[in-house]
Amino acid sequence: MINQQMNMKKDDTLWKGLIEDLFPEFLQFFYPKARGMIDRQTTFEFLDKELQDLFPSSDANLAPKFVDKLVRVKSLMEEESILVHIELQGYREKNFPERMFRYYYRIRDRYGQPVTALAIFMGSATKVVSQYYDECLGTELMYNYNVFDIWETDEDTLKCSANPFAIVVLAARTALLKGKITDRELVTQHAWLFEALEAKKLSQRKKLVISAFLESCVQFEEPRTYRTFGKQLESITGKKNPMGVIEMLKEQGLEEGRAKGLAQGHAEGLAVGRAEGHAEGLEEAKAAFVTNLLSKLHLTDEQIADVAGVDLKFVKRVKDKLKK
């Protein structure tokens, strides 16, 4: 459960980075019919703080759970702006359509501007629902919202697309194939994604943001495969150690956890603890992971806390121990 929360936090950061740094490409990919209706040349206004205020964490049924974005864009058809509500859904949720509707009417009520909503379904076995319906004694309500299922688009179509979000969707799909195909097949698929990214004519910043997302999707059954893939990635990117922070340390974290006698290594390299799952094993594994980040990479304490899924006090305690 702890690791799942860490992964969601990491994915949340990466997806937000993708959407914010490549929003024109995002609109073009997920809203192809909006061409000529939305001004992609002007500055977009991201209303993250306002969205949080509309849905406070005390409201468990509505508080943003994964990636929720609210963006104000300029309309070419109307004088007023359009609000774009984006939600990524990675798991089954019984009341999801109702939650989408409640988002809609709160946003509409707060701003009084046109709202378009998009739900991107990320799971491998997620039922795609695009409508909320309610009826009572002849009074009916039907709310339809846009949906995108990452498995719906044909693979060849995505590979031929010029839009970088096609690579993002393929990467998200490939991440879900761990354990379903061999590591060798996964290496081939992940390598193609990085090669395709290298061939794109994008700014360095945009490539870095997409690359970070691709790295987060690299998942193998065998820890040693990470080293093999890392070497292959060096030849693709022409960079030394291109795998990034978490991927570079997965195997190291796994081996150190075993060395400490923590019987079961964690798939993400954290080695969560003994077979019984004792809390002390988890603490030692997290400390080993933070130690690796402190000693091998030039990151701020805040960045290390975010990557490792711990608070700043935990990072500072580890630093103090290293100084002794």
C-alpha positions as CSV (number, residue, x, y, z in Angstrom):
1,M,0.0,0.0,0.0
2,I,2.8,2.4,0.9
3,N,4.6,1.7,-2.4
4,Q,1.3,2.2,-4.4
5,Q,0.9,5.6,-2.7
6,M,4.5,6.5,-3.6
7,N,4.0,5.4,-7.2
8,M,0.8,7.4,-7.5
9,K,2.6,10.5,-6.1
10,K,5.4,10.1,-8.6
11,D,3.1,9.5,-11.5
12,D,1.0,12.5,-10.4
13,T,4.1,14.8,-10.6
14,L,5.2,13.4,-14.0
15,W,1.7,13.6,-15.6
16,K,1.3,17.2,-14.3
17,G,4.7,18.0,-15.9
18,L,3.6,16.5,-19.2
19,I,0.3,18.4,-19.3
20,E,1.8,21.7,-18.3
21,D,4.9,21.6,-20.5
22,L,3.1,20.1,-23.6
23,F,-0.4,21.5,-23.2
24,P,-0.8,22.5,-26.9
25,E,0.3,19.0,-27.9
26,F,-2.1,17.6,-25.3
27,L,-5.0,19.5,-26.7
28,Q,-4.2,18.5,-30.2
29,F,-4.0,14.8,-29.3
30,F,-6.9,14.4,-26.9
31,Y,-9.2,17.1,-28.5
32,P,-8.6,16.8,-32.2
33,K,-12.2,18.2,-32.9
34,A,-11.3,21.4,-31.0
35,R,-8.9,22.5,-33.7
36,G,-10.0,26.0,-34.8
37,M,-12.0,26.4,-31.6
38,I,-9.2,26.8,-29.0
39,D,-6.4,29.3,-29.2
40,R,-3.2,27.2,-28.7
41,Q,-0.9,30.2,-29.1
42,T,-1.8,32.1,-26.0
43,T,-0.8,31.4,-22.4
44,F,-2.8,28.8,-20.6
45,E,-3.9,29.4,-17.1
46,F,-3.6,26.3,-14.8
47,L,-6.0,26.6,-11.9
48,D,-4.6,23.9,-9.6
49,K,-5.0,26.0,-6.4
50,E,-8.5,26.9,-7.4
51,L,-9.4,23.3,-8.0
52,Q,-8.1,22.3,-4.6
53,D,-10.2,25.0,-3.0
54,L,-13.3,23.7,-4.8
55,F,-12.7,20.2,-3.6
56,P,-11.1,20.2,-0.2
57,S,-9.4,17.1,1.1
58,S,-12.1,16.9,3.8
59,D,-14.5,15.8,1.1
60,A,-13.3,12.3,0.6
61,N,-15.7,11.6,-2.3
62,L,-14.5,14.5,-4.3
63,A,-11.0,15.4,-3.3
64,P,-8.5,14.9,-6.2
65,K,-7.1,11.4,-6.0
66,F,-4.6,11.1,-8.8
67,V,-4.1,13.7,-11.6
68,D,-6.8,16.4,-11.7
69,K,-6.2,19.5,-13.7
70,L,-8.3,22.6,-14.4
71,V,-7.0,24.8,-17.2
72,R,-8.5,28.0,-18.6
73,V,-8.0,28.4,-22.4
74,K,-9.0,31.1,-24.8
75,S,-11.8,30.3,-27.1
76,L,-11.6,31.4,-30.8
77,M,-15.4,31.0,-31.1
78,E,-16.6,32.9,-28.0
79,E,-15.5,36.0,-26.2
80,E,-15.3,34.1,-22.9
81,S,-12.8,31.4,-22.0
82,I,-13.3,27.7,-21.8
83,L,-12.4,25.6,-18.7
84,V,-10.8,22.2,-19.4
85,H,-11.2,19.7,-16.6
86,I,-8.8,16.7,-16.9
87,E,-8.8,13.6,-14.8
88,L,-6.6,10.5,-15.1
89,Q,-8.3,7.3,-13.8
90,G,-6.1,4.3,-13.1
91,Y,-8.5,2.0,-11.2
92,R,-12.1,1.0,-11.0
93,E,-14.4,3.4,-9.1
94,K,-18.1,2.6,-8.8
95,N,-19.2,6.3,-8.4
96,F,-16.8,7.8,-11.0
97,P,-19.5,9.1,-13.4
98,E,-21.3,10.9,-10.5
99,R,-18.0,12.3,-9.3
100,M,-17.3,13.7,-12.8
101,F,-20.7,15.3,-12.8
102,R,-20.2,16.9,-9.4
103,Y,-16.9,18.3,-10.6
104,Y,-18.7,19.8,-13.5
105,Y,-21.4,21.6,-11.7
106,R,-19.1,22.9,-9.0
107,I,-16.7,24.3,-11.6
108,R,-19.5,25.7,-13.7
109,D,-21.2,27.3,-10.6
110,R,-17.9,28.8,-9.5
111,Y,-16.8,30.3,-12.8
112,G,-19.9,30.6,-14.9
113,Q,-17.9,29.6,-18.0
114,P,-18.2,26.7,-20.5
115,V,-16.6,23.5,-19.2
116,T,-15.3,20.6,-21.1
117,A,-14.2,17.4,-19.2
118,L,-11.9,14.6,-20.2
119,A,-11.3,11.4,-18.3
120,I,-8.2,9.4,-19.4
121,F,-8.5,5.8,-18.3
122,M,-5.1,4.3,-17.6
123,G,-5.8,0.8,-16.1
124,S,-5.5,-2.5,-17.9
125,A,-8.9,-3.7,-16.8
126,T,-10.8,-0.4,-16.3
127,K,-14.4,-0.2,-17.6
128,V,-14.7,3.0,-19.6
129,V,-17.8,4.9,-18.6
130,S,-18.6,8.3,-20.3
131,Q,-22.0,9.2,-18.9
132,Y,-23.7,10.0,-15.7
133,Y,-27.5,9.5,-15.6
134,D,-30.0,10.2,-12.9
135,E,-33.8,10.1,-12.9
136,C,-36.6,10.8,-10.4
137,L,-40.3,10.9,-11.1
138,G,-40.0,12.2,-14.7
139,T,-37.0,14.5,-13.9
140,E,-34.0,13.3,-15.8
141,L,-30.4,14.3,-15.9
142,M,-27.7,13.1,-18.4
143,Y,-24.1,14.3,-18.3
144,N,-21.7,13.1,-21.0
145,Y,-18.0,13.8,-20.8
146,N,-15.1,12.9,-23.1
147,V,-13.1,9.7,-22.4
148,F,-9.9,8.3,-23.7
149,D,-9.0,4.7,-23.1
150,I,-5.2,4.1,-23.5
151,W,-6.0,0.6,-25.0
152,E,-8.5,1.8,-27.5
153,T,-6.2,3.2,-30.2
154,D,-4.5,0.8,-32.5
155,E,-0.7,0.4,-31.7
156,D,0.3,1.1,-35.3
157,T,-1.8,4.3,-35.4
158,L,0.0,5.5,-32.2
159,K,3.4,4.6,-33.6
160,C,2.7,6.6,-36.8
161,S,1.4,9.7,-34.9
162,A,3.6,12.8,-35.0
163,N,2.2,13.9,-31.6
164,P,4.5,13.1,-28.7
165,F,1.5,12.1,-26.5
166,A,1.2,9.0,-28.7
167,I,4.6,7.9,-27.2
168,V,3.3,8.7,-23.7
169,V,0.2,6.5,-24.3
170,L,2.4,3.7,-25.6
171,A,4.7,4.0,-22.6
172,A,1.8,3.8,-20.2
173,R,0.5,0.7,-22.0
174,T,3.9,-0.9,-21.9
175,A,4.3,-0.4,-18.2
176,L,1.2,-2.6,-17.7
177,L,2.7,-5.5,-19.6
178,K,5.3,-6.3,-16.8
179,G,4.8,-10.0,-15.9
180,K,2.6,-10.6,-19.0
181,I,5.5,-10.7,-21.5
182,T,9.2,-11.5,-21.1
183,D,11.7,-9.0,-20.0
184,R,13.4,-9.3,-23.3
185,E,10.2,-8.3,-25.1
186,L,9.8,-5.4,-22.7
187,V,13.4,-4.2,-23.4
188,T,12.6,-4.1,-27.1
189,Q,9.4,-2.1,-26.6
190,H,10.9,0.4,-24.1
191,A,13.9,0.9,-26.4
192,W,11.6,1.7,-29.3
193,L,9.9,4.4,-27.3
194,F,13.2,6.1,-26.4
195,E,14.3,5.9,-30.0
196,A,11.0,7.4,-31.2
197,L,11.4,10.3,-28.7
198,E,15.0,11.0,-29.8
199,A,13.7,11.3,-33.4
200,K,11.0,13.9,-32.4
201,K,11.7,17.6,-33.2
202,L,11.0,18.9,-29.8
203,S,12.7,21.4,-27.4
204,Q,15.2,19.9,-25.0
205,R,12.9,20.7,-22.1
206,K,9.9,18.9,-23.6
207,K,12.1,15.9,-24.4
208,L,13.4,15.8,-20.8
209,V,9.8,15.9,-19.4
210,I,8.7,13.0,-21.7
211,S,11.9,11.1,-21.0
212,A,11.3,11.3,-17.3
213,F,7.8,9.8,-17.8
214,L,9.2,7.0,-20.1
215,E,11.8,6.2,-17.4
216,S,9.0,5.8,-14.8
217,C,7.3,3.3,-17.1
218,V,10.4,1.0,-17.3
219,Q,9.5,-2.0,-15.2
220,F,11.1,-5.5,-15.4
221,E,10.7,-8.7,-13.4
222,E,14.4,-9.3,-13.0
223,P,16.5,-6.5,-11.4
224,R,19.5,-7.3,-13.6
225,T,17.5,-6.4,-16.7
226,Y,17.7,-2.7,-15.6
227,R,21.4,-2.7,-16.0
228,T,21.1,-4.4,-19.4
229,F,18.5,-1.9,-20.6
230,G,20.5,1.0,-19.2
231,K,23.5,0.1,-21.4
232,Q,21.2,-0.1,-24.4
233,L,19.7,3.2,-23.5
234,E,23.2,4.8,-23.4
235,S,23.7,3.9,-27.1
236,I,20.2,5.3,-28.0
237,T,20.6,8.7,-26.2
238,G,24.3,9.1,-26.3
239,K,24.2,9.9,-22.6
240,K,26.0,8.2,-19.7
241,N,23.6,6.8,-17.1
242,P,20.4,8.0,-18.8
243,M,18.0,5.9,-16.8
244,G,17.3,8.6,-14.2
245,V,17.1,8.7,-10.4
246,I,14.7,5.8,-9.5
247,E,15.6,3.4,-12.3
248,M,19.3,3.8,-11.6
249,L,18.9,2.8,-8.0
250,K,16.3,0.0,-8.2
251,E,18.8,-2.8,-8.4
252,Q,21.1,-1.2,-5.8
253,G,18.2,-0.8,-3.4
254,L,17.1,-4.4,-3.9
255,E,20.6,-5.8,-3.2
256,E,21.2,-3.7,-0.2
257,G,17.9,-4.8,1.3
258,R,18.9,-8.4,0.9
259,A,22.2,-7.7,2.5
260,K,20.5,-6.4,5.5
261,G,18.6,-9.6,5.9
262,L,15.3,-8.2,4.6
263,A,14.0,-11.4,3.1
264,Q,11.8,-10.0,0.3
265,G,13.2,-7.3,-1.9
266,H,10.7,-4.8,-3.3
267,A,10.0,-4.6,-7.0
268,E,10.8,-0.9,-7.0
269,G,14.2,-1.4,-5.3
270,L,13.0,-0.4,-1.8
271,A,13.1,-3.9,-0.3
272,V,10.1,-3.3,1.9
273,G,11.1,-5.6,4.6
274,R,11.0,-9.1,6.1
275,A,8.5,-11.7,4.9
276,E,6.3,-10.7,7.8
277,G,6.4,-7.0,6.6
278,H,7.8,-5.6,9.9
279,A,7.9,-1.8,10.0
280,E,11.6,-1.8,11.0
281,G,12.5,-3.5,7.8
282,L,10.7,-0.8,5.8
283,E,12.4,2.0,7.7
284,E,15.8,0.5,7.0
285,A,15.1,0.0,3.4
286,K,13.8,3.6,3.0
287,A,16.9,4.9,4.8
288,A,19.1,2.9,2.4
289,F,17.3,4.4,-0.6
290,V,17.7,7.9,0.7
291,T,21.3,7.3,1.5
292,N,21.9,6.3,-2.1
293,L,20.2,9.5,-3.4
294,L,22.3,11.7,-1.0
295,S,25.6,10.1,-1.9
296,K,25.2,9.6,-5.6
297,L,23.1,12.4,-6.9
298,H,23.1,16.2,-6.6
299,L,19.5,16.7,-5.4
300,T,17.9,19.0,-3.0
301,D,16.4,17.6,0.2
302,E,13.0,18.4,-1.2
303,Q,13.7,16.5,-4.4
304,I,15.0,13.5,-2.4
305,A,11.9,13.5,-0.2
306,D,9.6,13.6,-3.2
307,V,11.4,10.8,-5.1
308,A,11.7,8.6,-2.0
309,G,8.2,9.3,-0.7
310,V,9.3,10.4,2.7
311,D,9.1,13.7,4.6
312,L,11.9,16.3,4.9
313,K,12.5,15.4,8.5
314,F,13.3,11.8,7.5
315,V,15.8,13.0,4.9
316,K,17.5,15.3,7.4
317,R,17.7,12.4,10.0
318,V,19.5,10.3,7.4
319,K,21.9,13.2,6.6
320,D,22.7,13.7,10.2
321,K,23.6,10.0,10.6
322,L,25.9,10.2,7.6
323,K,27.8,13.2,9.1
324,K,28.6,11.3,12.3
